[in-house]
Amino acid sequence: MIRLEGVSLTRGLFSLREIKLSVPTGAYGVLMGPTASGKTSLLEAICGLRSIDSGSIRLAERYVETLDPARRGIGYVPQEASVFETMSVRRQIEMPMRLRGWSRRRVRKQVQQLASMLGIEPLLARRARGLSGGERQRVAMARALSFEPEVLLLDEPMSALDDDTREQLYGALELVRSESNVTALHVTHSANEAARLGDVILRLEDGVVRRVGSPHERRQGSSESLASEIDV
């Protein structure tokens, strides 16, 4: 579960006041909104990368607003996939697990499972330098999921990808939805992306988060009809 209650934050002249947001446990939430509406700031606040002025942030059964980022149990994929250029893909995926003291056997097994699920097995021995945009995003996603976080946050992970690569990442994200119980919040500008992936579709506009889609609506209607509703 991801739940924000009365969250206010300030960033220079920009501010958000009394934000409420909720994504049920195991659901894939999508957050939309105009440019500069505060979507990334909200993700950073949930991660602990941006302090809040007031309110509460609840992840699963814990209130985390006073915890350091490393103690919040969040997998985070920023808009521009952050990878270590000279480190192998395998080591990058291993790192969060090694920092948490996982056994070598458990680490190897987890790397193999994630690499298979995300289609990056041929990349494990390569260094990140030279990877394509889509490959970088999948590596970043594997690293974010590696330690089995309860919450996954993604900031416009498809914004810089071509159509073919975007389709590959759709498939990877749909596998994440079906094969893990992670609760996700995915920021995007794309109504079609939201309709295709989202169980819970939210829109941030004029400082208010409103719900514009649900699992029931997603099952009952086509992605195109729901996309037209979202994009108003």
N, CA and C of each residue as an Amber inpcrd file, in Angstrom:
protein
   696
   0.8310000  -1.1980000   0.0000000   0.0000000   0.0000000   0.0000000
   0.8700000   1.2540000   0.0000000   0.4310000   2.2500000  -0.7390000
   1.0290000   3.5820000  -0.6910000  -0.0910000   4.5420000  -0.3090000
   0.0990000   5.2860000   0.7820000  -0.9440000   6.2280000   1.1830000
  -0.3150000   7.5250000   1.6930000  -0.6970000   8.6160000   1.0620000
  -0.3000000   9.9500000   1.5150000  -1.5230000  10.6320000   2.0970000
  -1.3470000  11.2370000   3.2640000  -2.4380000  11.9520000   3.9240000
  -1.9550000  13.3410000   4.3140000  -2.5680000  14.3580000   3.7210000
  -2.2680000  15.7330000   4.0960000  -0.8250000  16.1470000   3.8680000
  -0.2090000  15.6070000   2.8020000   1.2080000  15.9000000   2.5510000
   1.3610000  17.2720000   1.9020000   2.1770000  18.1010000   2.5170000
   2.5220000  19.4160000   1.9730000   4.0280000  19.4940000   1.8160000
   4.4790000  20.0970000   0.7150000   5.9120000  20.2690000   0.4930000
   6.1450000  21.5410000  -0.3040000   7.3530000  22.0700000  -0.1570000
   7.7270000  23.3130000  -0.8180000   9.0320000  23.1020000  -1.5610000
   9.0910000  23.6400000  -2.7830000  10.3110000  23.5680000  -3.5990000
  10.4880000  24.9290000  -4.2510000  11.2650000  25.7910000  -3.6220000
  11.3910000  27.1630000  -4.1070000  10.0530000  27.8590000  -4.0460000
   9.5930000  28.3820000  -5.1850000   8.2950000  29.0520000  -5.2400000
   7.1470000  28.0710000  -5.4380000   7.4820000  26.7990000  -5.7100000
   6.4580000  25.7900000  -5.9550000   6.0700000  25.0990000  -4.6500000
   4.7980000  24.7890000  -4.4940000   4.3620000  24.0540000  -3.3100000
   3.1550000  23.1870000  -3.6250000   3.0040000  22.1180000  -2.8650000
   1.8170000  21.2830000  -2.8670000   1.2540000  21.2770000  -1.4600000
  -0.0520000  21.3240000  -1.3290000  -0.6760000  21.4190000  -0.0160000
  -1.7230000  20.3300000   0.1710000  -1.6320000  19.6530000   1.3280000
  -2.6650000  18.7040000   1.7720000  -2.9880000  17.6390000   0.7160000
  -1.9320000  17.0380000   0.1450000  -2.1220000  16.0150000  -0.8810000
  -2.5770000  14.7020000  -0.2490000  -3.6000000  14.0970000  -0.8620000
  -4.0510000  12.7650000  -0.4840000  -3.9150000  11.8510000  -1.6930000
  -3.3730000  10.6610000  -1.4610000  -3.1240000   9.7110000  -2.5520000
  -3.1290000   8.3130000  -1.9640000  -3.7190000   7.3500000  -2.6830000
  -3.7610000   5.9850000  -2.1680000  -3.6850000   4.9750000  -3.3100000
  -2.7920000   3.9830000  -3.1470000  -2.6930000   2.8400000  -4.0580000
  -2.7470000   1.5810000  -3.1920000  -3.7160000   0.6890000  -3.4090000
  -3.8450000  -0.5100000  -2.5660000  -2.6470000  -1.4510000  -2.7140000
  -2.4630000  -2.2940000  -1.7280000  -1.3810000  -3.2760000  -1.7340000
  -1.4510000  -4.1570000  -2.9810000  -0.3300000  -4.2770000  -3.6740000
  -0.2330000  -5.1230000  -4.8530000  -0.7670000  -4.5150000  -6.1220000
  -1.2940000  -3.2920000  -6.0640000  -1.8590000  -2.6520000  -7.2580000
  -0.7810000  -1.8720000  -8.0030000  -1.0450000  -1.6340000  -9.2870000
  -0.1530000  -0.8230000 -10.1180000  -0.8240000   0.5270000 -10.3220000
  -0.3410000   1.5310000  -9.6020000  -0.8870000   2.8730000  -9.7090000
  -0.1450000   3.6900000 -10.7500000  -0.8870000   4.5120000 -11.4820000
  -0.2950000   5.4120000 -12.4650000  -0.7180000   6.8310000 -12.1170000
   0.2600000   7.7310000 -12.0380000   0.0140000   9.1270000 -11.7050000
   0.3010000   9.9930000 -12.9170000  -0.7250000  10.7250000 -13.3700000
  -0.5960000  11.6200000 -14.5090000  -0.7490000  13.0630000 -14.0490000
  -0.5070000  13.9870000 -14.9800000  -0.6710000  15.3980000 -14.6710000
   0.1660000  16.2590000 -15.5820000  -0.1620000  17.5420000 -15.6840000
   0.5970000  18.4510000 -16.5450000   2.0530000  18.5770000 -16.1100000
   2.8990000  19.0280000 -17.0340000   4.2800000  19.3380000 -16.7000000
   4.3270000  20.3430000 -15.5590000   5.2330000  20.1240000 -14.6130000
   5.4490000  21.0040000 -13.4670000   4.2890000  20.9990000 -12.4670000
   3.4700000  19.9430000 -12.5230000   2.3680000  19.8440000 -11.5570000
   2.8210000  19.2780000 -10.2160000   4.0200000  18.6780000 -10.1790000
   4.5540000  18.1670000  -8.9220000   4.6380000  16.6580000  -8.8230000
   4.4810000  15.9490000  -9.9390000   4.4920000  14.4860000  -9.9030000
   5.8280000  13.9390000  -9.4100000   6.9290000  14.4290000  -9.9870000
   8.2500000  13.9600000  -9.5660000   8.5270000  14.3420000  -8.1250000
   8.1020000  15.5210000  -7.7170000   8.3040000  15.9440000  -6.3240000
   7.6060000  14.9970000  -5.3610000   6.4090000  14.5190000  -5.7350000
   5.7030000  13.5630000  -4.8770000   6.4630000  12.2380000  -4.7810000
   6.9700000  11.7430000  -5.9260000   7.7580000  10.5090000  -5.8860000
   8.9850000  10.6870000  -4.9950000   9.6600000  11.8130000  -5.1360000
  10.8550000  12.0580000  -4.3320000  10.5150000  12.1710000  -2.8530000
   9.3390000  12.7120000  -2.5430000   8.9090000  12.7950000  -1.1440000
   8.6420000  11.3980000  -0.5880000   8.0120000  10.5370000  -1.3820000
   7.7590000   9.1690000  -0.9300000   9.0800000   8.4410000  -0.6900000
  10.0470000   8.6520000  -1.5890000  11.3680000   8.0180000  -1.4590000
  12.1730000   8.5530000  -0.2780000  11.8780000   9.7620000   0.1550000
  12.6930000  10.4080000   1.1740000  13.7840000  11.2850000   0.6050000
  13.7560000  11.5090000  -0.7110000  14.7440000  12.3710000  -1.3550000
  14.3530000  13.8330000  -1.2700000  13.1200000  14.1010000  -0.8710000
  12.6280000  15.4620000  -0.6780000  11.8290000  15.5020000   0.6150000
  12.1610000  16.4390000   1.4780000  11.4730000  16.5200000   2.7630000
  10.0810000  17.1170000   2.5840000   9.1670000  16.7350000   3.4580000
   7.8230000  17.2880000   3.4280000   7.6440000  18.2400000   4.6090000
   6.7500000  19.1980000   4.4390000   6.4890000  20.1630000   5.5020000
   5.5370000  19.5950000   6.5410000   4.5990000  18.7710000   6.0990000
   3.6220000  18.1810000   7.0220000   2.9480000  17.0060000   6.3370000
   2.1860000  16.2340000   7.1150000   1.4620000  15.1050000   6.5820000
   2.1450000  13.7780000   6.8630000   1.5590000  12.6960000   6.3910000
   2.0890000  11.3620000   6.6470000   2.2200000  10.5820000   5.3420000
   3.2120000   9.6800000   5.3120000   3.4580000   8.7960000   4.1810000
   3.4930000   7.3820000   4.7340000   2.5530000   6.5580000   4.3070000
   2.4550000   5.1870000   4.8020000   2.7390000   4.2190000   3.6730000
   3.6920000   3.3310000   3.8990000   4.0430000   2.2850000   2.9520000
   3.8400000   0.9520000   3.6570000   2.9460000   0.1240000   3.1120000
   2.5340000  -1.1100000   3.7880000   1.9980000  -0.7290000   5.1730000
   2.5810000  -1.2700000   6.2140000   2.0760000  -0.9930000   7.5660000
   2.9190000   0.0320000   8.3080000   3.8140000   0.7290000   7.5940000
   4.7340000   1.6450000   8.2840000   4.5210000   3.0800000   7.8360000
   4.6220000   3.9870000   8.8000000   4.7030000   5.4080000   8.4890000
   6.1880000   5.7460000   8.3400000   6.5720000   6.2740000   7.1690000
   7.9920000   6.3730000   6.8290000   8.4870000   7.8080000   6.6800000
   7.6410000   8.8070000   6.9140000   8.0290000  10.1820000   6.5920000
   9.2500000  10.6670000   7.3630000   9.5900000  10.0120000   8.4890000
  10.7740000  10.4260000   9.2560000  11.9750000   9.5180000   9.0140000
  11.8240000   8.5070000   8.1490000  12.8990000   7.5440000   7.9100000
  13.8130000   8.0030000   6.7820000  15.0880000   7.5940000   6.8640000
  16.0270000   7.8340000   5.7770000  15.5940000   7.0360000   4.5450000
  15.9940000   7.4690000   3.3340000  15.5950000   6.7500000   2.1190000
  15.9160000   5.2640000   2.1470000  17.0920000   4.8940000   2.6490000
  17.5120000   3.4950000   2.6300000  16.6610000   2.6100000   3.5250000
  15.9340000   3.2070000   4.4640000  15.1310000   2.4190000   5.4120000
  13.6580000   2.3540000   5.0000000  13.3110000   2.8900000   3.8480000
  11.9050000   2.9110000   3.4480000  11.4860000   1.7050000   2.6230000
  12.4420000   0.8850000   2.2030000  12.1010000  -0.3310000   1.4710000
  11.5080000  -0.0730000   0.1000000  12.0380000   0.9230000  -0.6130000
  11.4910000   1.3390000  -1.8990000  12.4810000   1.0290000  -3.0120000
  11.9740000   0.4860000  -4.1060000  12.7330000   0.4020000  -5.3440000
  12.3690000   1.6000000  -6.2130000  13.3680000   2.3440000  -6.6720000
  13.1080000   3.6050000  -7.3800000  13.8090000   3.6020000  -8.7230000
  13.0460000   3.8860000  -9.7840000  13.6080000   4.0140000 -11.1330000
  13.3730000   5.4490000 -11.5800000  14.4010000   6.3020000 -11.5580000
  14.2270000   7.6960000 -11.9700000  14.0260000   7.8230000 -13.4670000
  13.6690000   9.0280000 -13.9080000  13.3350000   9.2570000 -15.3140000
  14.4900000   8.8910000 -16.2320000  15.6850000   9.3180000 -15.8970000
  16.8660000   8.9260000 -16.6560000  17.5570000   7.8340000 -15.8570000
  17.4500000   6.5980000 -16.3400000  17.9280000   5.4450000 -15.5840000
  19.3530000   5.6740000 -15.0920000  19.5270000   5.6490000 -13.7950000
  20.8240000   5.8920000 -13.1800000  21.5880000   4.5760000 -13.0760000
  22.6230000   4.4270000 -13.9090000  23.4510000   3.2240000 -13.8770000
  24.9090000   3.6450000 -13.7300000  25.7140000   2.7200000 -13.1890000
  27.1430000   2.9730000 -13.0310000  27.8550000   2.5150000 -14.2920000
  28.4230000   3.4570000 -15.0130000  28.9080000   3.2020000 -16.3680000
  29.9640000   2.1050000 -16.4450000  30.8510000   2.0090000 -15.4450000
  31.9680000   1.0730000 -15.5430000  31.7190000  -0.2280000 -14.7740000
  30.5470000  -0.3750000 -14.1980000  30.2210000  -1.5740000 -13.4310000
  29.4110000  -2.5310000 -14.2940000  29.6490000  -3.8240000 -14.1420000
  28.8860000  -4.7900000 -14.9280000  27.4190000  -4.7670000 -14.5130000
  26.5800000  -5.1890000 -15.4450000  25.1420000  -5.2540000 -15.1660000
  24.8780000  -6.1890000 -13.9860000  25.5540000  -7.3190000 -13.9580000
  25.3660000  -8.2560000 -12.8490000  25.6680000  -7.5960000 -11.5050000
  26.7830000  -6.9060000 -11.4120000  27.1640000  -6.2770000 -10.1400000
  26.1630000  -5.2050000  -9.7290000  25.6380000  -4.4880000 -10.7010000
  24.6730000  -3.4390000 -10.3750000  23.4000000  -4.0260000  -9.7670000
  22.9550000  -5.1470000 -10.3030000  21.7640000  -5.7870000  -9.7640000
  22.0580000  -6.4090000  -8.3970000  23.2540000  -6.9310000  -8.2310000
  23.6400000  -7.5660000  -6.9690000  23.7710000  -6.5710000  -5.8220000
  24.1830000  -5.3450000  -6.1270000  24.5970000  -4.4000000  -5.0830000
  23.5630000  -4.1950000  -3.9720000  22.2830000  -3.9230000  -4.2680000
  21.3350000  -3.7080000  -3.1660000  21.1820000  -4.9320000  -2.2590000
  21.3040000  -6.1200000  -2.8290000  21.1820000  -7.3390000  -2.0270000
  22.4160000  -7.5490000  -1.1600000  23.5900000  -7.2950000  -1.7250000
  24.8200000  -7.4410000  -0.9510000  24.8520000  -6.4510000   0.2110000
  24.3760000  -5.2300000  -0.0190000  24.3410000  -4.2340000   1.0560000
  23.4070000  -4.6600000   2.1900000  22.4340000  -5.5100000   1.8730000
  21.4870000  -5.9980000   2.8860000  21.8930000  -7.3470000   3.4590000
  23.0720000  -7.8210000   3.0870000  23.6040000  -9.0320000   3.6910000
  23.0350000 -10.3320000   3.1750000  22.4960000 -10.3380000   1.9540000
  21.9630000 -11.5780000   1.3910000  23.1130000 -12.5630000   1.1390000
  22.8210000 -13.8530000   1.2140000  23.8290000 -14.8730000   0.9250000
  24.1590000 -14.8800000  -0.5660000  25.3410000 -15.3760000  -0.9030000
  25.7560000 -15.4330000  -2.3080000  24.7900000 -16.2670000  -3.1300000
  24.3590000 -17.3830000  -2.5820000  23.4370000 -18.2550000  -3.3120000
  22.1150000 -17.5420000  -3.5960000  21.6120000 -16.8540000  -2.5960000
  20.3340000 -16.1480000  -2.7800000  20.4840000 -15.0190000  -3.7890000
  21.6200000 -14.3160000  -3.7450000  21.8800000 -13.2340000  -4.6880000
  21.9300000 -13.7730000  -6.1110000  22.6760000 -14.8560000  -6.3300000
  22.7900000 -15.4390000  -7.6790000  21.4250000 -15.8470000  -8.2170000
  20.6380000 -16.4790000  -7.3630000  19.3110000 -16.9330000  -7.7860000
  18.4190000 -15.7550000  -8.1610000  18.4680000 -14.7010000  -7.3620000
  17.6220000 -13.5340000  -7.6280000  18.0450000 -12.8260000  -8.9090000
  19.3470000 -12.6860000  -9.1200000  19.8390000 -12.0540000 -10.3490000
  19.3550000 -12.8250000 -11.5680000  19.4560000 -14.1470000 -11.5160000
  19.0550000 -14.9640000 -12.6580000  17.5610000 -14.8460000 -12.9220000
  16.7590000 -14.8510000 -11.8680000  15.3080000 -14.7490000 -12.0480000
  14.9160000 -13.4060000 -12.6540000  15.5020000 -12.3320000 -12.1410000
  15.1670000 -11.0010000 -12.6530000  15.6680000 -10.8120000 -14.0770000
  16.8840000 -11.2960000 -14.3560000  17.4430000 -11.1560000 -15.7040000
  16.5800000 -11.9000000 -16.7180000  16.0770000 -13.0700000 -16.3240000
  15.2060000 -13.8300000 -17.2080000  13.8770000 -13.1140000 -17.4130000
  13.2800000 -12.6190000 -16.3430000  11.9820000 -11.9620000 -16.4270000
  12.0500000 -10.7010000 -17.2770000  13.1490000  -9.9390000 -17.1490000
  13.2720000  -8.6560000 -17.8310000  14.0400000  -8.7470000 -19.1530000
  14.4580000  -9.9440000 -19.5300000  15.1030000 -10.1350000 -20.8220000
  16.4860000  -9.5260000 -20.9340000  17.2530000  -9.5610000 -19.8460000
  18.5870000  -8.9580000 -19.8800000  19.6890000  -9.9730000 -19.5740000
  19.3830000 -11.2580000 -19.6990000  20.4100000 -12.2760000 -19.4380000
  21.6620000 -12.0680000 -20.2860000  21.5570000 -11.7400000 -21.5860000
  22.7830000 -11.5500000 -22.3790000  23.6150000 -10.3400000 -21.9520000
  23.0510000  -9.4730000 -21.1200000  23.7510000  -8.2550000 -20.7270000
  24.5180000  -8.3870000 -19.4150000  24.3440000  -9.4820000 -18.6790000
  24.8550000  -9.5430000 -17.3090000  26.3520000  -9.2980000 -17.2100000
  27.1190000  -9.7680000 -18.1750000  28.5810000  -9.6100000 -18.1020000
  29.0590000  -8.2780000 -18.6690000  28.1700000  -7.5390000 -19.3170000
  28.5620000  -6.2720000 -19.9500000  28.5810000  -5.1330000 -18.9400000
  29.3840000  -4.1270000 -19.2650000  29.3340000  -2.8840000 -18.4920000
  28.2200000  -2.0090000 -19.0330000  27.7590000  -1.0940000 -18.1930000
  26.6030000  -0.2750000 -18.5710000  26.9220000   0.6700000 -19.7200000
  28.1790000   1.0820000 -19.8420000  28.5390000   1.9700000 -20.9330000
  28.2340000   1.3020000 -22.2650000  27.4550000   1.9820000 -23.0930000
  27.1120000   1.4390000 -24.3920000  25.7540000   0.7750000 -24.4590000
  25.0880000   0.5990000 -23.3210000  23.7480000   0.0270000 -23.3500000
  22.7690000   1.0200000 -23.9570000  21.7420000   0.5010000 -24.6160000
  20.7160000   1.3720000 -25.1700000  19.8230000   1.9160000 -24.0540000
  18.9640000   2.8690000 -24.4120000  18.0670000   3.4440000 -23.4170000
  17.1420000   2.4130000 -22.8040000  16.5860000   1.5400000 -23.6400000
  15.7050000   0.5050000 -23.1350000  16.4230000  -0.5070000 -22.2630000
  17.6550000  -0.8600000 -22.6430000  18.4510000  -1.7810000 -21.8280000
  18.7610000  -1.1640000 -20.4700000  19.1020000   0.1190000 -20.4600000
  19.3870000   0.8020000 -19.1930000  18.1600000   0.7990000 -18.2760000
  16.9980000   1.0360000 -18.8550000  15.7910000   1.0580000 -18.0420000
  15.5130000  -0.3160000 -17.4380000  15.7280000  -1.3650000 -18.2130000
  15.4810000  -2.7020000 -17.6790000  16.4990000  -3.0780000 -16.6130000
  17.7590000  -2.6400000 -16.7820000  18.7680000  -2.8760000 -15.7470000
  18.3970000  -2.1120000 -14.4720000  17.9940000  -0.8590000 -14.6380000
  17.5940000  -0.0600000 -13.4810000  16.3910000  -0.6830000 -12.7790000
  15.4660000  -1.2540000 -13.5610000  14.2940000  -1.8890000 -12.9680000
  14.6940000  -3.1510000 -12.2070000  15.5980000  -3.9430000 -12.7890000
  16.0690000  -5.1450000 -12.1010000  16.7460000  -4.7810000 -10.7870000
  17.5590000  -3.7490000 -10.7970000  18.2300000  -3.3210000  -9.5650000
  17.2090000  -2.8510000  -8.5290000  16.1990000  -2.1160000  -8.9800000
  15.1850000  -1.6100000  -8.0530000  14.3680000  -2.7410000  -7.4380000
  14.1530000  -3.8290000  -8.2010000  13.3590000  -4.9510000  -7.7150000
  14.1800000  -5.9980000  -6.9820000  15.5050000  -5.8960000  -7.0400000
  16.3740000  -6.9980000  -6.6330000  16.1730000  -7.4120000  -5.1790000
  15.9900000  -6.4600000  -4.2780000  15.9010000  -6.7890000  -2.8540000
  14.4560000  -7.0060000  -2.3900000  13.5680000  -7.2260000  -3.3690000
  12.1550000  -7.5250000  -3.1140000  11.4680000  -6.4270000  -2.2980000
  11.5060000  -5.1960000  -2.8110000  10.8640000  -4.0930000  -2.0860000
   9.3520000  -4.2500000  -2.0840000   8.7160000  -3.6630000  -1.0950000
   7.2560000  -3.6660000  -1.0520000   6.6720000  -2.6320000  -2.0070000
   7.4870000  -1.6080000  -2.3260000   7.0000000  -0.4980000  -3.1450000
   7.9920000  -0.2280000  -4.2750000   7.4610000  -0.0140000  -5.4880000
   8.2630000   0.3430000  -6.6590000   7.7590000   1.6690000  -7.2010000
   8.6550000   2.6350000  -7.3640000   8.3190000   3.9400000  -7.9190000
   9.0690000   4.1320000  -9.2320000   8.3390000   4.5640000 -10.2790000
   8.9420000   4.7600000 -11.5990000   8.5650000   6.1410000 -12.1170000
   9.5620000   6.9120000 -12.5030000   9.3250000   8.2780000 -12.9770000
   9.5100000   8.3420000 -14.4900000   8.4010000   8.2920000 -15.2210000
   8.3970000   8.3670000 -16.6830000   9.4440000   7.4390000 -17.3120000
   9.3730000   6.1470000 -17.0250000  10.4250000   5.2440000 -17.5040000
  10.4500000   5.0530000 -19.0170000   9.3860000   5.4470000 -19.7240000
   9.3420000   5.2370000 -21.1740000   9.4570000   6.5210000 -21.9730000
   9.7050000   7.6270000 -21.3160000   9.5960000   8.9270000 -21.9950000
  10.5990000   9.1150000 -23.1190000  11.7820000   8.4980000 -23.0300000
  12.8240000   8.7350000 -24.0340000  13.0410000   7.5360000 -24.9510000
  12.0730000   6.6120000 -24.9950000  12.2640000   5.3770000 -25.7500000
  11.5400000   5.4190000 -27.0880000  12.1040000   4.7090000 -28.0840000
  11.4030000   4.5840000 -29.3600000  10.2760000   3.5660000 -29.2210000
   9.4390000   3.4490000 -30.2560000   8.2360000   2.6240000 -30.1640000
   8.5540000   1.1600000 -29.8960000   9.5470000   0.6100000 -30.5760000
   9.8750000  -0.8080000 -30.3940000  10.3810000  -1.0720000 -28.9790000
  11.2630000  -0.1920000 -28.4970000  11.8190000  -0.3660000 -27.1550000
  10.7410000  -0.1630000 -26.1040000   9.8410000   0.7930000 -26.3500000
   8.7420000   1.0350000 -25.4160000   7.8640000  -0.2120000 -25.2970000
   7.6250000  -0.8790000 -26.4190000   6.8020000  -2.0940000 -26.3960000
   7.4830000  -3.1910000 -25.5760000   8.8020000  -3.2970000 -25.6880000
   9.5390000  -4.2780000 -24.8950000   9.4060000  -3.9800000 -23.4060000
   9.4830000  -2.6940000 -23.0480000   9.3840000  -2.3310000 -21.6400000
   7.9620000  -2.5300000 -21.1120000   6.9640000  -2.3040000 -21.9700000
   5.5880000  -2.6400000 -21.5870000   5.5210000  -4.0970000 -21.1340000
   6.0890000  -4.9750000 -21.9570000   6.0590000  -6.3920000 -21.6250000
   6.7450000  -6.6880000 -20.3050000   7.8850000  -6.0130000 -20.0550000
   8.6030000  -6.2210000 -18.7990000   7.7720000  -5.7520000 -17.6080000
   7.1220000  -4.6010000 -17.7480000   6.3130000  -4.0800000 -16.6480000
   5.0730000  -4.9380000 -16.4100000   4.4920000  -5.4650000 -17.4730000
   3.3340000  -6.3440000 -17.3120000   3.7310000  -7.6340000 -16.5910000
   4.9520000  -8.1140000 -16.8330000   5.4480000  -9.2740000 -16.0950000
   5.6480000  -8.9380000 -14.6230000   6.1890000  -7.7580000 -14.3450000
   6.3560000  -7.3320000 -12.9560000   5.0050000  -7.3190000 -12.2520000
   3.9770000  -6.8000000 -12.9390000   2.6350000  -6.7370000 -12.3510000
   2.1020000  -8.1300000 -12.0460000   2.3350000  -9.0810000 -12.9600000
   1.7320000 -10.4040000 -12.8190000   2.5320000 -11.3360000 -11.9210000
   3.8490000 -11.1240000 -11.7980000   4.6980000 -12.0870000 -11.1030000
   5.2470000 -11.5880000  -9.7740000   4.8340000 -10.4160000  -9.3310000
   5.2700000  -9.9350000  -8.0200000   4.0930000  -9.2820000  -7.3180000
   4.2350000  -9.1150000  -6.0170000   3.1800000  -8.4720000  -5.2310000
   3.5670000  -7.0420000  -4.8830000   4.5110000  -6.4900000  -5.6320000
   4.9620000  -5.1320000  -5.3420000   3.8350000  -4.1350000  -5.6260000
   3.7480000  -3.1100000  -4.7900000   2.8190000  -2.0070000  -5.0180000
   3.5720000  -0.9280000  -5.7780000   3.0630000  -0.5380000  -6.9530000
   3.8020000   0.3680000  -7.8320000   3.0870000   1.6980000  -7.9900000
   3.8950000   2.7460000  -8.1820000   3.3780000   4.0570000  -8.5810000
   4.2480000   4.5550000  -9.7170000   3.6360000   4.7560000 -10.8720000
   4.3270000   5.0070000 -12.1310000   3.8610000   6.3680000 -12.6590000
   4.7730000   7.2980000 -12.8200000   4.4510000   8.6230000 -13.3520000
   4.5810000   8.6090000 -14.8670000   3.5910000   9.1670000 -15.5560000
   3.6430000   9.2460000 -17.0150000   2.7970000  10.4100000 -17.5130000
   3.0940000  10.8590000 -18.7480000   2.2430000  11.8250000 -19.4460000
   1.3180000  11.1270000 -20.4420000   1.5110000   9.8150000 -20.6440000
   0.8190000   9.0980000 -21.7060000  -0.4700000   8.4680000 -21.1940000
  -1.6100000   8.8810000 -21.7790000  -2.8920000   8.2860000 -21.4050000
  -2.9620000   6.8240000 -21.8190000  -2.4280000   6.4760000 -22.9860000
  -2.4360000   5.0830000 -23.4220000  -1.5960000   4.2130000 -22.4970000
  -0.4580000   4.7370000 -22.0510000   0.4020000   4.0150000 -21.1170000
  -0.3380000   3.7660000 -19.8020000  -1.0220000   4.7850000 -19.3230000
  -1.7770000   4.6530000 -18.0790000  -2.8820000   3.6210000 -18.2140000
  -3.6070000   3.6700000 -19.3400000  -4.7220000   2.7430000 -19.5380000
  -4.2360000   1.3120000 -19.6780000  -3.0760000   1.1280000 -20.2840000
  -2.5690000  -0.2260000 -20.4980000  -2.0290000  -0.8450000 -19.2170000
  -1.3770000  -0.0540000 -18.3720000  -0.6890000  -0.5970000 -17.2090000
  -1.4510000  -0.4410000 -15.9010000  -2.2380000   0.6030000 -15.7840000
  -2.7340000   0.9990000 -14.4750000  -3.8880000   0.1800000 -13.9510000
  -3.7980000  -0.2370000 -12.7010000  -4.9450000  -0.7290000 -11.9480000
  -5.6830000   0.4460000 -11.3070000  -4.9040000   1.3890000 -10.8090000
  -5.4410000   2.6080000 -10.2060000  -4.8240000   3.7810000 -10.9580000
  -5.6540000   4.6130000 -11.5650000  -5.1520000   5.7240000 -12.3680000
  -5.5170000   7.0300000 -11.6780000  -4.4950000   7.8380000 -11.4100000
  -4.6390000   9.0740000 -10.6470000  -4.1600000  10.2490000 -11.4810000
  -4.7110000  11.4250000 -11.2140000  -4.2880000  12.6320000 -11.9170000
  -4.0240000  13.7410000 -10.8970000  -2.8280000  14.3480000 -11.0070000
  -2.4590000  15.4760000 -10.1710000  -2.5830000  16.7530000 -10.9910000
  -3.4650000  17.6320000 -10.5590000  -3.6860000  18.8860000 -11.2830000
  -4.1960000  19.9340000 -10.3160000  -3.6160000  21.1350000 -10.4150000
  -3.9960000  22.2450000  -9.5380000  -3.8840000  21.8560000  -8.0660000
  -2.8570000  21.0380000  -7.7660000  -2.5810000  20.6880000  -6.3780000
  -3.5050000  19.6630000  -5.7750000  -4.3050000  18.9780000  -6.6020000
  -5.2490000  17.9710000  -6.1080000  -5.0370000  16.6710000  -6.8720000
  -5.0300000  15.5330000  -6.1550000  -4.9720000  14.2220000  -6.7910000
  -6.3830000  13.6510000  -6.8340000  -6.8340000  13.3080000  -8.0350000
  -8.1430000  12.6740000  -8.1540000  -7.9940000  11.3440000  -8.8860000
  -8.8810000  10.4320000  -8.5760000  -8.8470000   9.1070000  -9.1750000
  -9.7050000   9.1130000 -10.4340000  -9.1440000   8.6480000 -11.5580000
  -9.8900000   8.6520000 -12.8210000  -9.9840000   7.2650000 -13.4430000
  -9.4990000   6.2390000 -12.7630000  -9.5880000   4.8920000 -13.3000000
  -9.4800000   3.8700000 -12.1970000  -9.9810000   2.6640000 -12.4320000
  -9.9780000   1.6150000 -11.4270000  -9.8150000   0.2640000 -12.0990000
  -9.5020000  -0.7900000 -11.3300000  -9.4000000  -2.1270000 -11.9200000
 -10.6900000  -2.5410000 -12.6230000 -11.8380000  -2.2140000 -12.0570000
 -13.1140000  -2.5880000 -12.6720000 -13.2760000  -1.9130000 -14.0340000
 -12.9900000  -0.6260000 -14.0950000 -13.1170000   0.1080000 -15.3590000
 -12.1440000  -0.4350000 -16.3840000 -10.9460000  -0.8090000 -15.9380000
  -9.9310000  -1.3190000 -16.8510000 -10.3660000  -2.6580000 -17.4540000
 -11.0250000  -3.5170000 -16.6450000 -11.4850000  -4.8030000 -17.1620000
 -12.6830000  -4.6460000 -18.0890000 -13.5710000  -3.7050000 -17.7590000
 -14.8210000  -3.5900000 -18.4890000 -14.6780000  -2.8550000 -19.8240000
 -13.7250000  -1.9250000 -19.9300000 -13.5970000  -1.1310000 -21.1480000
 -12.2780000  -1.3690000 -21.8320000 -12.1840000  -0.9470000 -23.0750000
 -10.9330000  -1.0700000 -23.8120000  -9.9480000  -0.0260000 -23.3170000
  -8.6480000  -0.2620000 -23.5680000  -7.6420000   0.7240000 -23.1750000
  -7.8450000   2.0260000 -23.9270000  -8.3630000   1.9570000 -25.1640000
  -8.5560000   3.1860000 -25.9380000  -9.6490000   4.0580000 -25.3280000
 -10.7720000   3.4330000 -24.8990000 -11.8500000   4.2220000 -24.3230000
 -11.4500000   4.8030000 -22.9890000 -10.7190000   4.0310000 -22.1870000
 -10.2640000   4.5590000 -20.9080000  -9.2460000   5.6520000 -21.1290000
  -8.3720000   5.4880000 -22.1310000  -7.3810000   6.5200000 -22.4190000
  -8.0480000   7.8360000 -22.7780000  -9.1460000   7.7840000 -23.5400000
  -9.8340000   9.0080000 -23.9110000 -10.4160000   9.6980000 -22.6940000
 -10.8510000   8.9080000 -21.6930000 -11.3780000   9.4960000 -20.4690000
 -10.2690000  10.1320000 -19.6350000  -9.1160000   9.4550000 -19.5690000
  -7.9960000   9.9570000 -18.7880000  -7.4850000  11.2710000 -19.3420000
  -7.4710000  11.3720000 -20.6720000  -6.7770000  12.4720000 -21.3340000
  -7.6170000  13.7370000 -21.4490000  -8.6270000  13.9020000 -20.5940000
  -9.4400000  15.0910000 -20.6370000  -8.8850000  16.1370000 -19.6960000
